[in-house]
């Protein structure tokens, strides 16, 4: 398999192969050949583009910086996926994330395919002028494959609305007279971006948890009380309890999810731990999330790392190692940092029974199997963190129609779309023994398979 998601795709196809009601036009050897075609198509990207950006530095040096754009599959629409600036970026990572985007868009019925990009830098080590140059060079090197009807990048780790504004400006310069507003999403509102886009992923992450643990259980309470499903039991153990949260990552996703939990009126919640690249902050009675958000906004996104900084800002917390947030005795753990945070070497230390994936791929496959077998209910990235791409789609529409939605309208449409997806997957998930991740992949693969068949791609 070209991607770590290939194994889950294969498991989904193996299960669907035995279901005669799925793609009934194929039978016998012809059916097996069609499913072999699906496996080949969905487990490999359509294109992998790699360049070395030539970047002049302010000190006079010239750097050659590796950069990638992977286009996985466009059966459902133009390629769509973020561009991350991070030192860990490599080809395998970008292929994995592009594959996930294809599956995520299919699950939520967003009319985009899957793409992803990356530049191998630590953005904290570059000046604003140098980052501006890197952003423009990225567009210049990949300009032939980008565009509002081809491949539409968005922010990711290490990038934000500033970089998207720069990139769209460069795209407009390279393609004069052509439509450009939909070439990038996640832009600033003044530059055609959508209200609510920055907060969308974090809001969606918390909403999936809230909908599952409040709305969905309330609507099906009698059934839940009789249900012997392993994951239904985990949910009911935490239903109508005061819940403690730990949140790994305090950037755009983690901080917004923390605020949503802090201000939640539906479930009694208490955020007792948050972390970033430097530190975990813990307080058993709950942290002042508003004060922490204010502090990070004034300190380059970093949480306070000293007792003096905490005291000066009126924040009560114990300072702990940055990885401690993963192992604290909390009910809920939101993972909003990077990939592979829970793995074979630390999975047995994790105490949370409800885990929400705000980041992409924060749990390795072995750790996912181990936790799921022990009844830990994991809401996977493919379901939980789709808020960003859903609002990116709304931004793309607004750019094409040159009319704009209010933030209230955007949030309403976002939550409606996520609710529709959860209403599809939750009833089946709480009725079978498979983890929620597998259930979501099944829905995605079914959608993609039917589309590829109707496009005549399986022959």
C-alpha positions, -999 to 999 in steps of 0.1 A, spaced: 0 0 0 12 35 -8 -4 49 23 -10 39 59 -47 44 52 -45 18 25 -49 -10 50 -82 5 63 -94 10 27 -86 -27 20 -105 -38 51 -135 -18 40 -134 -33 5 -130 -68 18 -162 -63 39 -181 -48 10 -170 -76 -13 -191 -100 8 -221 -77 8 -241 -87 -23 -263 -56 -20 -233 -33 -27 -226 -29 -64 -249 -58 -73 -241 -54 -110 -208 -73 -104 -207 -109 -95 -182 -138 -95 -148 -132 -111 -159 -99 -125 -167 -86 -90 -133 -96 -77 -116 -78 -106 -137 -46 -100 -127 -47 -63 -91 -52 -72 -94 -21 -94 -109 -1 -65 -81 -11 -42 -55 0 -67 -72 33 -74 -79 43 -37 -46 32 -23 -24 52 -46 -23 90 -55 -29 102 -90 1 125 -89 30 133 -66 48 166 -74 80 176 -57 102 207 -62 131 224 -45 121 260 -40 149 284 -47 146 310 -18 169 340 -14 174 347 24 177 382 39 213 374 49 222 369 12 222 331 12 202 310 -13 183 280 0 168 251 -19 138 239 2 119 207 -5 82 212 -13 54 188 -22 19 187 -37 1 154 -38 -31 149 -57 -47 117 -45 -81 114 -62 -105 138 -79 -135 115 -86 -158 138 -65 -144 171 -76 -113 193 -76 -84 183 -53 -86 200 -19 -62 200 10 -39 221 31 -3 233 28 17 228 59 50 244 68 68 220 92 102 204 95 87 169 96 71 171 62 81 143 38 66 125 8 50 97 28 33 121 52 18 142 24 6 111 5 -11 99 37 -28 132 44 -40 135 7 -55 101 10 -73 110 42 -87 142 25 -102 120 -3 -119 98 23 -130 128 45 -146 146 17 -164 115 6 -177 108 41 -191 143 45 -203 145 8 -182 176 1 -177 178 -37 -139 178 -35 -112 153 -40 -82 148 -18 -49 167 -20 -22 179 3 10 200 3 39 207 24 72 227 27 100 213 48 107 243 71 102 254 107 84 286 101 96 300 134 131 301 120 122 325 91 114 362 90 80 374 77 97 385 44 113 351 39 80 333 46 63 356 21 89 346 -5 85 309 3 47 312 0 50 329 -34 76 304 -46 53 275 -37 26 288 -59 50 296 -87 65 261 -87 31 244 -87 10 270 -106 2 246 -135 -16 222 -113 -34 246 -89 -66 265 -96 -102 269 -84 -114 240 -106 -82 220 -103 -66 219 -69 -75 243 -40 -50 246 -11 -59 258 24 -41 264 57 -26 236 77 1 232 104 24 262 103 2 282 78 -28 305 82 -48 332 65 -17 353 60 0 327 39 -32 320 19 -35 357 12 0 358 -1 -5 326 -22 -37 338 -38 -20 371 -46 7 352 -64 -18 330 -82 -36 361 -95 -3 376 -108 6 344 -126 -29 340 -142 -41 375 -151 -77 377 -162 -86 343 -148 -109 335 -119 -88 335 -87 -110 339 -56 -115 302 -53 -79 293 -59 -71 292 -21 -94 290 9 -87 299 45 -79 335 34 -86 366 55 -121 379 54 -109 412 38 -94 391 10 -125 370 2 -122 345 31 -152 332 49 -162 343 84 -158 315 108 -131 296 88 -103 299 114 -126 285 141 -143 259 120 -121 229 127 -121 234 165 -158 240 166 -165 209 146 -142 188 168 -161 198 199 -195 195 182 -189 159 172 -183 151 209 -212 172 221 -237 157 195 -227 122 203 -227 125 241 -258 148 244 -281 150 214 -277 115 200 -279 97 233 -308 118 244 -327 110 213 -320 72 217 -318 69 255 -340 38 259 -321 20 232 -287 29 247 -297 17 282 -303 -18 268 -274 -19 243 -246 -44 249 -223 -28 223 -188 -22 239 -187 14 227 -223 22 236 -214 11 272 -184 35 272 -206 63 261 -233 55 287 -206 54 315 -199 90 308 -234 102 300 -247 130 323 -215 130 343 -193 160 350 -165 154 325 -129 164 326 -109 173 295 -73 172 285 -64 190 252 -31 183 234 -23 213 212 -34 249 218 -33 263 183 -63 271 160 -79 237 166 -71 230 203 -78 265 217 -111 268 199 -122 233 211 -111 242 246 -132 274 245 -162 253 232 -158 229 261 -152 257 286 -184 275 276 -206 244 269 -241 246 283 -252 211 272 -227 190 292 -209 197 325 -173 200 314 -141 211 329 -109 216 310 -82 205 335 -52 202 312 -39 218 280 -5 215 263 16 229 234 51 222 221 66 234 254 45 225 283 14 209 299 -7 231 322 -29 213 347 -54 224 374 -78 199 390 -105 225 394 -103 236 358 -82 261 338 -92 296 329 -93 290 291 -102 326 283 -71 339 301 -49 313 283 -63 322 249 -56 359 257 -20 350 268 -13 329 237 -26 357 214 -1 381 229 29 356 231 34 341 196 9 313 203 28 298 232 13 289 266 30 303 297 60 282 308 69 298 342 52 304 375 60 340 371 41 343 338 11 324 353 10 347 383 13 379 363 -17 368 342 -38 356 371 -37 319 359 -37 291 384 -20 260 370 7 234 376 35 233 350 42 198 337 61 181 309 44 186 275 35 149 270 19 146 304 -15 157 290 -17 123 272 -15 103 304 -35 123 329 -66 108 344 -92 127 323 -125 115 309 -119 130 275 -87 136 255 -87 159 224 -57 154 203 -51 186 183 -13 186 177 5 163 151 5 128 138 14 96 158 12 111 193 -3 79 208 17 48 196 29 14 206 53 27 232 29 49 252 -6 35 245 -9 16 277 -4 49 297 -35 66 282 -63 67 308 -90 87 289 -120 66 277 -132 91 251 -107 104 226 -115 130 199 -90 134 170 -86 171 162 -53 165 144 -49 141 114 -36 107 123 -26 113 160 -30 76 169 -11 49 151 -29 18 138 -15 -5 165 -25 20 193 -59 24 177 -65 -13 178 -53 -16 214 -74 12 227 -105 1 208 -102 -34 220 -103 -20 255 -135 -1 249 -120 34 244 -143 53 222 -123 71 195 -140 97 173 -116 97 143 -101 125 124 -121 117 93 -153 125 112 -142 150 139 -119 175 122 -138 180 89 -150 215 99 -122 232 81 -128 216 47 -166 221 51 -162 258 56 -135 259 29 -162 246 6 -185 274 17 -157 299 12 -151 284 -23 -188 288 -31 -189 324 -18 -159 333 -40 -177 319 -71 -209 336 -63 -193 368 -50 -217 369 -21 -209 362 15 -225 345 44 -226 359 80 -207 340 106 -239 328 121 -250 314 87 -216 297 83 -217 280 117 -253 269 111 -244 253 78 -213 237 93 -231 221 122 -259 210 99 -235 193 76 -217 175 104 -250 164 120 -261 149 87 -229 128 86 -232 117 122 -268 107 117 -256 84 90 -227 67 108 -237 67 145 -268 43 143 -247 17 125 -216 22 147 -235 17 180 -250 -15 165 -219 -33 154 -186 -43 169 -164 -22 146 -147 10 159 -161 42 146 -131 48 124 -138 16 104 -175 26 101 -166 60 87 -142 44 62 -169 20 50 -192 50 42 -164 68 24 -153 38 3 -189 31 -7 -194 66 -19 -161 66 -39 -167 31 -53 -201 40 -66 -188 72 -82 -158 55 -98 -181 28 -112 -205 53 -126 -175 72 -142 -165 39 -159 -132 38 -141 -133 1 -131 -127 -14 -165 
